[in-house]
Amino acid sequence: MQGIKRRVIHTLSFEVIALIIAVPLFTWVLGTGLKHIGIMTLVMSLIAMIWNMSFNKLFELWEARQRSQHRTIKRRVMHALGFEGGLLVATLPLIAWWMQMSISQAVLTDLGFMLFFLIYGFLFNWSFDRVFGLPKLG
């Protein structure tokens, strides 16, 4: 599976599975209502899908210019950190506003989301590549 079809399936499956896991987990951790966290997480998911499609396209363009296109642990860690760092910047204002938190509280909350998704993203992407193979680069 290649191209836009791969990115769409990757993005949608990543977000659906993440929502199934994250909403109950963060409802419990933050001690708030399922609906309240569910709505915020859904909006964050939409932001993440747009970022995911864009970031993965840029990452694959960068990767295609590298001497080796082999996805090493180091490259997967770089991918996960780059993705999550960009998403952190994009979602911090939403969390502070929606959860009626200070920026410092929102940073801690967003770091909790980031930690969850950093681990989840690494495992999901490794699994996705094992199931569907690597994309053709270049």
C-alpha positions, 0 to 999 in steps of 0.5 A, a space after each residue: 500500500 502506497 501514497 495517499 491511500 497509505 497515509 489516509 489508512 495510517 492516519 485514521 487507524 492511528 487515531 481511532 485506536 488511540 481514541 479507544 485507548 486514550 479517552 477512558 485512560 485520561 478520563 480516569 487520570 484527570 478525574 473528569 467526565 468522559 464526555 468532556 475529555 472525549 470532546 477535547 480528545 476528538 478535537 485534538 485527534 482532528 488536529 493530529 490527523 492534519 499534522 500526521 498527514 503533513 508531518 509524515 509526508 515531510 518526513 518521507 521526503 526527508 527520508 528519501 534523500 538519506 543514504 539509507 531508507 532503512 527505518 532504524 530505532 534512531 529514525 523511529 525515535 526521531 520521527 516520534 519526537 518530531 511528530 509529538 513536539 509539533 503536536 504539543 505546540 498545536 494542542 497546548 492552547 486547546 487544553 488550557 482553554 478547554 480544561 480551564 487550566 493555567 498554562 503550566 497545568 496544561 503543559 503538564 497535561 499535554 506532556 502526559 498526552 505526549 508521553 502516552 502518544 510517544 509510546 503509542 506512536 512508536 508501537 503503532 508505526 512499527 506495527 503498521 510497517 510490519 503489517 503493510 510494509 514500508 512505503 516506497 520512497 523517492 
